[in-house]
Amino acid sequence: MQRVDVPGSEFAFQLGSHQVRSLSIAPQRRDVIERIEFLKGPDDTAPILFAVTIETR
């Protein structure tokens, strides 16, 4: 497996033959966020979610 850069994310560390990446999203509006959904696209990847940190104002 090779390291592949993913636009909008940052390489965190190598885990065996896989890579762990970090992604940060900062909302541009001040609307209340009632829920967050994690959706996977139709490709052949198998993403695993390690952790989610949410900061309030």
C-alpha positions in Angstrom: 0.0 0.0 0.0 1.3 3.4 -0.8 0.7 6.7 0.9 -1.9 8.7 -1.0 -2.5 12.4 -0.3 -6.1 13.3 0.1 -7.1 16.9 -0.6 -8.4 18.7 2.5 -6.7 16.3 5.0 -3.3 15.9 6.6 -1.2 12.8 7.0 -1.1 11.8 10.7 0.8 8.5 10.9 1.4 5.2 9.2 -0.5 2.2 10.7 1.0 -0.9 9.2 0.4 -0.7 5.5 -2.3 1.9 6.0 -2.4 5.6 6.6 -4.2 7.6 9.2 -5.2 11.1 8.2 -6.6 14.1 10.1 -9.4 16.3 8.9 -10.7 19.6 10.4 -13.9 21.3 9.4 -14.7 24.8 10.7 -18.3 25.9 9.9 -18.6 29.2 8.2 -22.1 30.0 9.4 -23.3 30.5 13.0 -26.4 28.2 12.6 -27.0 25.6 15.2 -25.7 22.2 14.2 -28.2 19.6 15.3 -26.5 16.4 14.0 -23.5 15.2 12.1 -23.6 12.3 9.6 -20.6 10.4 8.4 -21.2 9.2 4.9 -19.0 7.1 2.7 -18.9 7.5 -1.1 -19.3 4.7 -3.7 -15.5 3.9 -4.0 -13.7 0.8 -2.7 -12.2 2.4 0.4 -13.0 1.2 3.9 -12.7 4.4 6.1 -12.5 4.0 9.9 -13.4 6.8 12.2 -10.9 7.1 15.2 -12.2 10.1 17.1 -14.4 13.2 16.8 -13.7 16.4 18.8 -16.3 19.1 18.9 -15.6 22.5 20.2 -18.3 24.9 21.3 -18.2 28.7 21.2 
